[in-house]
Amino acid sequence: MASRPDRVEAAWATYRQTAAPHVDRDLIEAAYADPRLRALFPFHSHHSLTFSRRVTFPYTHDAPVITPVGGRYRVTWWATRSPHGPADIGEVDDPREAVALVVAHLPPRAGP
């Protein structure tokens, strides 16, 4: 079985190389450019880019989620962080700004 760092890097490589229309390449590159997010396992769920400290299910849900919406980027908490569904953190125009919002809201010791 591959090591955790190998599985994280393989997931990032898959997203960075995909031509799938539901994957926002600019967002993937912006997230990958930040070493704190690059250390986390990326995965897509319902068109949202999510980050987990675990590389297998069940994934952790303690990092904000980025969802491209109409040319903008909405940053929210997972529904598990709010009793009323996803709680908005913010909405921005640029994927780098969305990444900055996620990083600013990472929990302590958010690394692997």
Residue frames as a rotation matrix with the C-alpha (Angstrom) as fourth column:
MET 1
0.585 0.811 0.000 0.00
0.811 -0.585 0.000 0.00
0.000 0.000 -1.000 0.00
ALA 2
-0.030 -0.572 0.820 1.25
0.499 -0.719 -0.484 3.48
0.866 0.395 0.307 -0.85
SER 3
-0.638 -0.268 -0.722 2.32
0.767 -0.306 -0.564 5.79
-0.070 -0.913 0.401 1.95
ARG 4
0.317 0.796 -0.516 0.16
0.735 -0.550 -0.396 8.70
-0.599 -0.254 -0.759 3.01
PRO 5
-0.090 -0.367 -0.926 2.37
-0.249 -0.892 0.378 11.33
-0.964 0.265 -0.011 1.29
ASP 6
-0.954 -0.266 0.140 2.34
0.045 0.334 0.942 9.25
-0.297 0.904 -0.307 -1.91
ARG 7
-0.329 0.912 0.247 -1.45
0.940 0.342 -0.010 8.98
-0.094 0.229 -0.969 -1.85
VAL 8
0.337 0.390 -0.857 -1.84
0.374 -0.891 -0.259 12.72
-0.864 -0.233 -0.446 -1.24
GLU 9
-0.451 -0.596 -0.664 0.52
-0.394 -0.535 0.748 13.58
-0.801 0.599 0.006 -4.10
ALA 10
-0.899 0.161 0.408 -1.22
0.412 0.626 0.662 11.07
-0.148 0.763 -0.629 -6.39
ALA 11
0.102 0.989 -0.105 -4.60
0.904 -0.136 -0.405 12.67
-0.415 -0.054 -0.908 -5.68
TRP 12
0.235 -0.086 -0.968 -3.23
-0.093 -0.994 0.066 16.13
-0.968 0.074 -0.241 -6.43
ALA 13
-0.789 -0.598 -0.141 -1.60
-0.218 0.059 0.974 14.84
-0.574 0.799 -0.177 -9.63
THR 14
-0.547 0.670 0.502 -4.90
0.813 0.567 0.130 13.34
-0.198 0.479 -0.855 -10.77
TYR 15
0.472 0.774 -0.422 -6.77
0.657 -0.628 -0.417 16.61
-0.588 -0.080 -0.805 -10.28
ARG 16
0.042 -0.536 -0.843 -3.99
-0.271 -0.818 0.507 18.66
-0.962 0.207 -0.180 -11.85
GLN 17
-0.885 -0.464 -0.019 -3.98
-0.173 0.291 0.941 16.46
-0.431 0.836 -0.338 -14.96
THR 18
-0.346 0.824 0.448 -7.71
0.683 0.549 -0.482 15.89
-0.643 0.139 -0.753 -15.42
ALA 19
-0.978 0.163 0.131 -9.75
-0.006 -0.648 0.761 17.34
0.209 0.744 0.635 -18.25
ALA 20
-0.390 0.883 -0.260 -13.02
0.918 0.395 -0.035 16.68
0.071 -0.252 -0.965 -16.41
PRO 21
-0.292 0.299 0.908 -15.35
0.329 -0.860 0.389 19.64
0.898 0.413 0.153 -16.90
HIS 22
0.752 0.656 -0.067 -16.48
0.269 -0.212 0.940 19.68
0.602 -0.725 -0.336 -13.25
VAL 23
0.342 -0.724 -0.599 -12.93
0.887 0.039 0.460 20.32
-0.310 -0.688 0.656 -12.00
ASP 24
0.998 -0.025 0.063 -11.89
-0.009 -0.972 -0.236 23.99
0.067 0.235 -0.970 -11.88
ARG 25
0.452 -0.892 -0.016 -8.25
0.761 0.395 -0.515 23.87
0.465 0.221 0.857 -12.96
ASP 26
-0.056 -0.465 0.884 -7.46
-0.109 -0.877 -0.468 27.40
0.992 -0.122 -0.001 -11.72
LEU 27
0.626 0.359 0.692 -8.82
-0.711 -0.100 0.696 26.48
0.320 -0.928 0.193 -8.31
ILE 28
0.931 -0.334 -0.149 -6.82
0.360 0.909 0.210 23.23
0.065 -0.249 0.966 -8.20
GLU 29
0.139 -0.947 0.289 -3.61
0.640 -0.137 -0.756 25.09
0.755 0.290 0.588 -9.07
ALA 30
0.076 -0.059 0.995 -4.28
-0.493 -0.870 -0.013 27.83
0.867 -0.490 -0.095 -6.51
ALA 31
0.868 0.284 0.407 -4.88
-0.493 0.386 0.780 25.25
0.065 -0.878 0.475 -3.77
TYR 32
0.781 -0.615 -0.109 -1.87
0.591 0.784 -0.190 23.17
0.203 0.084 0.976 -4.78
ALA 33
0.139 -0.758 0.638 0.34
0.200 -0.609 -0.767 26.28
0.970 0.234 0.067 -4.62
ASP 34
0.309 -0.002 0.951 -0.30
-0.830 -0.489 0.268 26.61
0.464 -0.872 -0.153 -0.89
PRO 35
-0.585 -0.660 -0.472 1.89
-0.387 0.738 -0.553 24.15
0.713 -0.141 -0.687 1.08
ARG 36
-0.739 0.361 0.569 -0.68
-0.542 0.184 -0.820 23.85
-0.401 -0.914 0.060 3.90
LEU 37
0.388 0.919 -0.074 -3.39
-0.766 0.277 -0.580 22.68
-0.513 0.282 0.811 1.52
ARG 38
0.196 -0.402 -0.894 -0.97
-0.792 0.472 -0.386 20.64
0.578 0.784 -0.226 -0.60
ALA 39
-0.828 -0.533 0.175 -0.26
-0.516 0.602 -0.609 18.54
0.220 -0.594 -0.774 2.52
LEU 40
-0.308 0.812 0.496 -3.97
-0.509 0.299 -0.807 17.64
-0.803 -0.501 0.322 2.78
PHE 41
-0.759 0.128 0.639 -5.84
0.483 0.768 0.420 15.06
-0.437 0.627 -0.645 0.71
PRO 42
-0.669 0.542 -0.509 -7.97
-0.652 -0.756 0.052 16.79
-0.357 0.367 0.859 -1.95
PHE 43
-0.779 0.456 0.431 -11.26
0.578 0.788 0.211 15.37
-0.243 0.414 -0.877 -3.17
HIS 44
-0.828 0.560 0.018 -14.31
-0.449 -0.682 0.577 16.56
0.336 0.469 0.817 -5.07
SER 45
-0.676 0.728 -0.113 -17.82
0.694 0.578 -0.429 16.19
-0.247 -0.369 -0.896 -3.75
HIS 46
0.382 0.924 0.011 -20.84
0.848 -0.346 -0.402 17.82
-0.367 0.163 -0.916 -5.39
HIS 47
0.540 -0.267 0.799 -18.59
0.571 -0.581 -0.580 20.11
0.619 0.769 -0.161 -7.49
SER 48
0.897 -0.236 0.375 -16.81
-0.422 -0.711 0.562 21.32
0.134 -0.662 -0.737 -4.35
LEU 49
0.068 -0.939 -0.338 -13.11
-0.033 0.337 -0.941 21.03
0.997 0.075 -0.008 -3.61
THR 50
0.912 0.260 0.316 -12.59
-0.335 0.031 0.942 19.61
0.235 -0.965 0.115 -0.15
PHE 51
-0.098 -0.995 -0.029 -9.55
-0.560 0.079 -0.825 18.81
0.823 -0.064 -0.565 1.97
SER 52
0.912 0.406 -0.054 -9.00
-0.214 0.584 0.783 15.99
0.350 -0.703 0.619 4.44
ARG 53
0.108 -0.871 0.479 -6.29
-0.984 -0.026 0.175 14.98
-0.140 -0.490 -0.860 6.87
ARG 54
-0.008 -0.019 1.000 -7.20
-0.157 0.987 0.017 11.35
-0.988 -0.157 -0.011 6.08
VAL 55
-0.669 -0.288 -0.685 -6.54
-0.707 -0.035 0.706 9.68
-0.228 0.957 -0.180 2.72
THR 56
-0.841 0.457 -0.288 -9.31
0.284 0.828 0.484 7.12
0.460 0.325 -0.826 3.13
PHE 57
-0.017 0.932 0.363 -12.98
-0.411 -0.337 0.847 7.23
0.912 -0.134 0.389 4.02
PRO 58
0.654 0.755 0.046 -14.24
0.756 -0.654 -0.020 8.53
0.015 0.047 -0.999 6.37
TYR 59
-0.191 -0.696 0.692 -12.60
0.609 -0.638 -0.472 11.81
0.770 0.331 0.545 5.43
THR 60
-0.493 0.004 -0.870 -12.14
0.762 -0.481 -0.434 14.56
-0.420 -0.877 0.234 7.97
HIS 61
0.155 0.648 0.746 -14.48
0.829 -0.496 0.258 17.52
0.537 0.579 -0.614 7.60
ASP 62
0.451 -0.027 -0.892 -12.69
0.751 -0.529 0.395 20.15
-0.482 -0.848 -0.218 9.63
ALA 63
-0.742 -0.631 -0.226 -11.39
0.367 -0.665 0.651 22.30
-0.561 0.399 0.725 6.76
PRO 64
0.012 0.766 -0.642 -13.53
-0.410 -0.582 -0.702 24.70
-0.912 0.272 0.307 4.75
VAL 65
-0.073 0.155 0.985 -14.85
0.762 0.646 -0.045 23.69
-0.643 0.748 -0.165 1.33
ILE 66
-0.595 -0.119 -0.795 -14.57
-0.339 -0.860 0.382 25.70
-0.729 0.496 0.471 -1.91
THR 67
-0.030 0.664 0.747 -17.43
0.730 0.525 -0.437 25.61
-0.683 0.532 -0.501 -4.41
PRO 68
-0.974 -0.219 -0.051 -17.23
0.113 -0.674 0.730 27.40
-0.194 0.705 0.682 -7.77
VAL 69
-0.062 0.998 0.011 -20.59
0.805 0.056 -0.591 29.13
-0.591 -0.028 -0.806 -8.34
GLY 70
0.793 0.538 0.286 -21.34
0.594 -0.577 -0.561 31.29
-0.137 0.615 -0.777 -11.36
GLY 71
0.415 -0.717 0.560 -17.76
0.365 -0.433 -0.824 32.41
0.833 0.546 0.083 -11.91
ARG 72
0.228 -0.316 0.921 -17.18
-0.820 -0.572 0.007 33.08
0.524 -0.757 -0.390 -8.21
TYR 73
-0.393 -0.435 -0.810 -15.89
0.127 0.847 -0.517 30.92
0.911 -0.306 -0.277 -5.36
ARG 74
0.506 0.632 0.587 -17.97
-0.598 -0.234 0.766 30.23
0.622 -0.739 0.260 -2.26
VAL 75
-0.627 -0.711 -0.318 -16.11
-0.134 0.500 -0.856 29.09
0.767 -0.494 -0.409 0.86
THR 76
0.399 0.822 0.405 -18.20
-0.709 -0.003 0.705 27.29
0.581 -0.569 0.582 3.47
TRP 77
-0.560 -0.399 0.726 -17.91
-0.763 0.590 -0.264 24.86
-0.322 -0.702 -0.635 6.34
TRP 78
-0.827 0.312 -0.467 -19.12
0.060 0.876 0.479 21.31
0.559 0.369 -0.743 5.81
ALA 79
0.136 0.977 0.164 -22.67
-0.323 -0.113 0.940 20.73
0.936 -0.181 0.301 6.98
THR 80
0.342 -0.040 -0.939 -21.22
0.692 0.687 0.223 18.85
0.636 -0.726 0.263 9.95
ARG 81
-0.725 -0.662 -0.190 -19.74
0.632 -0.530 -0.565 22.11
0.273 -0.530 0.803 11.27
SER 82
-0.842 0.516 0.156 -23.12
-0.535 -0.837 -0.116 23.89
0.071 -0.181 0.981 11.31
PRO 83
-0.677 0.635 0.372 -26.45
0.240 0.668 -0.704 22.53
-0.696 -0.387 -0.605 12.58
HIS 84
0.335 0.850 -0.406 -28.21
-0.120 -0.388 -0.914 24.41
-0.935 0.355 -0.028 9.77
GLY 85
0.847 -0.109 0.520 -26.20
0.524 0.335 -0.783 23.12
-0.089 0.936 0.341 6.83
PRO 86
-0.055 -0.956 0.287 -23.11
0.953 -0.137 -0.271 24.67
0.299 0.259 0.919 5.29
ALA 87
0.640 0.169 -0.750 -22.18
0.514 -0.820 0.253 27.90
-0.572 -0.547 -0.611 7.02
ASP 88
0.747 -0.318 0.583 -20.84
0.443 -0.416 -0.794 30.57
0.495 0.852 -0.170 4.68
ILE 89
0.109 -0.800 -0.589 -17.38
0.812 -0.271 0.517 31.95
-0.574 -0.535 0.620 5.31
GLY 90
-0.077 -0.109 -0.991 -17.27
-0.282 -0.951 0.127 34.13
-0.956 0.289 0.042 2.21
GLU 91
0.597 0.225 0.770 -17.59
0.670 0.388 -0.633 34.44
-0.441 0.894 0.080 -1.53
VAL 92
0.031 -0.724 -0.689 -14.80
-0.174 -0.683 0.709 35.83
-0.984 0.097 -0.147 -3.71
ASP 93
0.777 0.288 -0.560 -13.97
-0.537 -0.162 -0.828 36.34
-0.329 0.944 0.029 -7.39
ASP 94
0.189 -0.846 -0.498 -10.53
-0.839 0.124 -0.529 34.75
0.510 0.518 -0.687 -7.53
PRO 95
0.707 0.089 -0.702 -9.48
0.105 0.968 0.229 31.17
0.700 -0.236 0.674 -6.69
ARG 96
-0.393 -0.904 -0.169 -6.40
0.406 -0.005 -0.914 32.46
0.825 -0.428 0.369 -4.83
GLU 97
-0.504 0.308 0.807 -8.68
-0.707 -0.683 -0.181 34.52
0.496 -0.662 0.562 -2.58
ALA 98
0.630 0.761 -0.154 -10.78
-0.570 0.589 0.573 31.41
0.526 -0.273 0.805 -1.91
VAL 99
0.290 -0.631 -0.719 -7.66
0.482 0.746 -0.460 29.47
0.827 -0.213 0.520 -0.98
ALA 100
-0.692 -0.561 0.453 -6.61
-0.049 -0.589 -0.806 32.28
0.720 -0.581 0.380 1.36
LEU 101
0.035 0.790 0.613 -10.01
-0.896 -0.246 0.369 32.09
0.443 -0.562 0.699 3.10
VAL 102
0.766 0.207 -0.608 -9.64
-0.040 0.960 0.277 28.34
0.641 -0.188 0.744 3.58
VAL 103
-0.138 -0.924 -0.358 -6.13
0.525 0.238 -0.817 28.68
0.840 -0.301 0.452 4.97
ALA 104
-0.614 -0.062 0.787 -7.24
-0.450 -0.792 -0.413 31.47
0.648 -0.608 0.459 7.32
HIS 105
0.241 0.820 0.519 -9.92
-0.951 0.093 0.295 29.14
0.194 -0.565 0.802 8.72
LEU 106
0.062 -0.281 -0.958 -7.91
-0.101 0.953 -0.286 25.93
0.993 0.115 0.031 9.01
PRO 107
0.961 0.267 0.074 -8.09
-0.108 0.115 0.987 24.42
0.256 -0.957 0.140 12.47
PRO 108
0.276 -0.898 0.343 -4.93
-0.933 -0.164 0.321 24.20
-0.231 -0.408 -0.883 14.59
ARG 109
-0.523 -0.598 0.608 -2.72
-0.420 0.801 0.427 21.29
-0.742 -0.032 -0.670 13.55
ALA 110
0.530 0.812 -0.243 -4.61
-0.575 0.134 -0.807 20.93
-0.623 0.568 0.538 10.25
GLY 111
-0.226 -0.696 -0.681 -1.73
-0.970 0.227 0.089 19.04
0.092 0.681 -0.727 8.69
PRO 112
0.076 0.236 -0.969 -1.59
-0.400 0.897 0.187 15.30
0.913 0.373 0.163 8.17
